[in-house]
Amino acid sequence: MSLDADIILLRRVPLFAELPAEQLRLIAFGAVRLDLVPGQVLFRAGAKADCGYIVSTGKIELSGSAEKREPVICEPGALIGEVALFIETRRPATATALAPSQVIEIDRKLILRMLGEYPYLAVRMRSILADRLSATVFELGKVRQALARIERMPRRN
């Protein structure tokens, strides 16, 4: 994949969508492209996470999470491991290629260096993440209300 194609892919990722072309080019230039064959494991649950991955082609399955939920299928444009771009963490799930796939690996050091060199990027990314967190908290509030309604319902014997 070319540098220009990687920049187009980065623009599809909500976290990077509003970044200037110059910064997208820096991320694309610093990224590592990985080709995966079906069944190949990209990372395992519990592994140290120091980068994020953007699915470029193919399909990646996330399974075996701590919550034991249904597997998640990540397709082109999906960012896997967003939190690892900013803080030290561990992988909550195992990522396995379901089809011939390509991902671009973005190292946390690259993102943190960019945030240090371009403080306005830090402000913009903080705003994006804060908006998403607020939306999540709002949705969790709706779930809490629904659960409270269920708890108040008369029980059938």
Long-range contacts (C-beta under 8 A, 24 or more apart in sequence): 1-33, 1-56, 1-102, 1-104, 3-28, 3-29, 6-31, 6-33, 6-56, 6-104, 9-54, 9-56, 9-76, 9-77, 9-104, 10-54, 12-76, 12-77, 13-54, 13-77, 13-79, 14-79, 14-128, 14-132, 15-79, 15-82, 15-85, 15-125, 15-128, 15-129, 18-124, 18-128, 19-121, 19-124, 23-114, 23-118, 23-121, 26-110, 26-114, 27-106, 27-110, 27-111, 27-114, 28-104, 30-106, 30-107, 30-110, 31-104, 31-105, 31-106, 31-110, 32-104, 32-105, 32-107, 33-102, 33-103, 33-104, 33-105, 34-102, 34-103, 34-104, 34-105, 35-100, 35-101, 35-102, 36-60, 36-97, 36-100, 36-101, 36-102, 36-103, 37-97, 37-100, 38-97, 38-98, 38-99, 38-100, 39-96, 39-97, 40-96, 40-97, 41-94, 41-95, 41-96, 41-97, 42-80, 42-95, 42-96, 42-97, 42-103, 43-91, 43-94, 43-95, 44-91, 44-94, 45-91, 45-92, 45-93, 45-94, 46-90, 46-91, 47-90, 47-91, 48-88, 48-90, 48-91, 49-81, 49-83, 49-84, 49-88, 49-89, 49-90, 49-91, 50-84, 50-88, 50-107, 50-108, 50-109, 51-81, 51-84, 51-85, 51-105, 51-106, 51-107, 51-108, 52-79, 52-80, 52-81, 52-82, 52-84, 52-85, 52-105, 52-106, 52-108, 53-79, 53-80, 53-81, 53-95, 53-103, 53-104, 53-105, 53-106, 54-78, 54-79, 54-80, 54-103, 54-104, 54-106, 55-80, 55-101, 55-102, 55-103, 56-101, 56-102, 56-103, 56-104, 57-100, 57-101, 57-102, 58-97, 58-98, 58-99, 58-100, 58-101, 58-102, 59-97, 59-98, 59-99, 59-101, 60-95, 60-96, 60-97, 60-98, 60-101, 60-103, 61-95, 61-96, 61-97, 61-98, 62-93, 62-94, 62-95, 63-93, 63-94, 63-96, 64-93, 64-94, 65-92, 65-93, 66-92, 67-92, 73-98, 84-108, 85-111, 86-111, 86-112
